[in-house]
């Protein structure tokens, strides 16, 4: 299980319209779901977060990069992430009449399962009360799950996670029937949103 995230180069904006958010999610659906189950996600104006459970490191692909059943070509998860970021950058550069890098060079992927021996960076951002009530390793998955969904609130974009359209919080609370997340897999890890 990993917390994958990246942000705009120099913290610049990466999403300029609703269509940009939807286009990025389509890319995630096409290139990440063959490798991993998505447990939580949140797209912010200048960065993104995904909590994923990796089940397949390499997938077979046809000449256009779409997963198929039989072929000699394979694409690994890192290549898939690179394809998403490069193709999205090309689209935004064309849309915004700009050139150059849109994202920071490296997309981070920190392990967050119960066997994690180091503290993921997001743990440093939780408040003292939450940290005091935590049992560290076993709480990492739920803390990461909450952190991802609370991001728009902490950035003062909305009053509560339910108000942010571009995260999986609404799916977990039954207000949208999105197909990106794997609720069953999340349940096996005991992950849940407040109000569920």
NURO-289449 format. One line per 3 residues: number of its first residue (from 0); their letters; for each residue x, y, z of C-alpha. Coordinates in nm, 3 decimals, decimal comma, padded with zeros to 5 digits. Example, Ala and Ser with C-alpha at 12.3 -4.5 7.8 and 13.67 -1.06 7.14 Angstrom:
0 = AS = 01,230 -00,450 00,780  01,367 -00,106 00,714
END
This chain:
0 = XXX = 00,000 00,000 00,000  00,142 00,339 -00,101  00,067 00,708 -00,073
3 = XXX = 00,157 00,848 -00,416  00,171 01,223 -00,469  00,321 01,499 -00,677
6 = XXX = 00,271 01,872 -00,723  00,311 02,141 -00,981  00,665 02,249 -01,055
9 = XXX = 00,734 02,550 -00,830  00,393 02,475 -00,673  00,223 02,607 -00,986
12 = XXX = -00,134 02,524 -01,067  -00,188 02,196 -01,255  -00,568 02,195 -01,285
15 = XXX = -00,734 02,495 -01,452  -01,088 02,371 -01,514  -01,326 02,088 -01,431
18 = XXX = -01,237 01,927 -01,764  -00,871 01,914 -01,654  -00,962 01,725 -01,336
21 = XXX = -01,179 01,481 -01,533  -00,915 01,429 -01,802  -00,653 01,348 -01,536
24 = XXX = -00,888 01,098 -01,370  -00,947 00,926 -01,705  -00,570 00,888 -01,739
27 = XXX = -00,553 00,741 -01,387  -00,829 00,497 -01,476  -00,652 00,387 -01,793
30 = XXX = -00,294 00,361 -01,664  -00,308 00,293 -01,289  -00,606 00,059 -01,242
33 = XXX = -00,437 -00,225 -01,436  -00,158 -00,212 -01,172  -00,332 -00,113 -00,851
36 = XXX = -00,654 -00,067 -00,658  -00,716 00,294 -00,563  -00,821 00,326 -00,200
39 = XXX = -00,841 00,706 -00,179  -00,766 01,003 -00,401  -00,774 01,381 -00,399
42 = XXX = -00,689 01,627 -00,674  -00,599 01,975 -00,556  -00,542 02,282 -00,774
45 = XXX = -00,162 02,239 -00,758  -00,106 01,876 -00,651  -00,257 01,529 -00,622
48 = XXX = -00,272 01,239 -00,374  -00,352 00,871 -00,430  -00,356 00,586 -00,182
51 = XXX = -00,305 00,268 -00,382  -00,271 -00,102 -00,323  -00,036 -00,243 -00,588
54 = XXX = -00,129 -00,588 -00,718  00,056 -00,602 -01,054  00,391 -00,440 -01,126
57 = XXX = 00,385 -00,504 -01,502  00,099 -00,523 -01,752  00,090 -00,631 -02,114
60 = XXX = 00,016 -00,351 -02,358  -00,062 -00,302 -02,725  00,111 -00,044 -02,945
63 = XXX = -00,101 00,243 -02,810  -00,025 00,173 -02,445  -00,364 00,031 -02,347
66 = XXX = -00,369 -00,291 -02,141  -00,457 -00,607 -02,334  -00,443 -00,977 -02,254
69 = XXX = -00,167 -01,109 -02,483  00,142 -00,931 -02,618  00,518 -00,926 -02,583
72 = XXX = 00,524 -00,564 -02,468  00,501 -00,480 -02,098  00,471 -00,156 -01,904
75 = XXX = 00,560 -00,126 -01,538  00,386 00,097 -01,284  00,659 00,363 -01,294
78 = XXX = 00,627 00,386 -01,673  00,249 00,418 -01,638  00,284 00,709 -01,396
81 = XXX = 00,532 00,872 -01,633  00,290 00,832 -01,924  00,013 01,000 -01,725
84 = XXX = 00,225 01,298 -01,626  00,381 01,347 -01,970  00,056 01,322 -02,164
87 = XXX = -00,127 01,544 -01,914  00,156 01,800 -01,931  00,137 01,806 -02,313
90 = XXX = -00,240 01,867 -02,297  -00,210 02,147 -02,039  00,082 02,310 -02,220
93 = XXX = -00,127 02,319 -02,537  -00,436 02,443 -02,351  -00,251 02,714 -02,159
96 = XXX = -00,011 02,805 -02,441  00,288 02,726 -02,223  00,604 02,512 -02,240
99 = XXX = 00,819 02,320 -01,995  00,763 02,103 -01,692  00,424 02,104 -01,524
102 = XXX = 00,509 01,862 -01,240  00,803 01,823 -01,005  01,058 01,575 -01,134
105 = XXX = 00,976 01,288 -00,897  00,640 01,144 -00,800  00,669 01,019 -00,443
108 = XXX = 00,535 00,684 -00,329  00,563 00,619 00,045  00,466 00,284 00,197
111 = XXX = 00,182 00,317 00,447  00,093 -00,036 00,545  00,116 -00,173 00,898
114 = XXX = 00,466 -00,309 00,832  00,612 00,034 00,754  00,928 00,086 00,958
117 = XXX = 00,967 00,458 00,888  00,715 00,732 00,948  00,561 00,859 00,626
120 = XXX = 00,593 01,236 00,584  00,219 01,293 00,618  00,232 01,166 00,977
123 = XXX = 00,433 01,477 01,066  00,136 01,692 00,961  -00,128 01,537 01,187
126 = XXX = -00,226 01,723 01,499  -00,098 01,628 01,846  -00,432 01,484 01,965
129 = XXX = -00,453 01,255 01,664  -00,089 01,152 01,712  -00,143 01,085 02,084
132 = XXX = -00,436 00,855 02,007  -00,245 00,673 01,733  -00,085 00,333 01,765
135 = XXX = 00,167 00,430 01,496  00,223 00,151 01,244  -00,124 00,002 01,260
138 = XXX = -00,286 00,345 01,218  -00,079 00,460 00,919  -00,332 00,345 00,659
141 = XXX = -00,626 00,523 00,827  -00,420 00,834 00,901  -00,311 00,853 00,535
144 = XXX = -00,670 00,791 00,420  -00,794 01,078 00,641  -00,504 01,303 00,542
147 = XXX = -00,586 01,266 00,172  -00,954 01,345 00,224  -00,885 01,636 00,463
150 = XXX = -00,644 01,808 00,223  -00,900 02,053 00,074  -01,013 02,156 00,425
153 = XXX = -00,655 02,215 00,545  -00,595 02,426 00,232  -00,905 02,635 00,316
156 = XXX = -01,074 02,546 -00,012  -01,386 02,405 00,158  -01,536 02,379 00,507
159 = XXX = -01,560 01,998 00,511  -01,425 01,713 00,293  -01,774 01,641 00,161
162 = XXX = -01,773 01,981 -00,012  -01,471 01,903 -00,234  -01,576 01,750 -00,565
165 = XXX = -01,236 01,614 -00,665  -01,175 01,342 -00,405  -01,307 00,998 -00,320
168 = XXX = -01,475 01,124 00,000  -01,812 01,166 -00,173  -01,795 00,813 -00,311
171 = XXX = -01,738 00,669 00,036  -02,031 00,867 00,174  -02,273 00,751 -00,098
174 = XXX = -02,313 01,091 -00,267  -02,152 00,973 -00,589  -02,106 00,631 -00,741
177 = XXX = -01,753 00,672 -00,878  -01,580 00,368 -01,025  -01,222 00,469 -00,951
180 = XXX = -01,195 00,347 -00,593  -01,210 -00,010 -00,473  -01,432 00,012 -00,164
183 = XXX = -01,410 -00,361 -00,099  -01,030 -00,348 -00,084  -01,043 -00,042 00,143
186 = XXX = -01,279 -00,228 00,375  -01,035 -00,519 00,404  -00,787 -00,271 00,554
189 = XXX = -01,052 -00,121 00,784  -01,042 00,214 00,603  -01,347 00,436 00,641
192 = XXX = -01,453 00,800 00,617  -01,626 00,982 00,902  -02,002 00,958 00,853
195 = X = -01,984 00,631 00,663
END
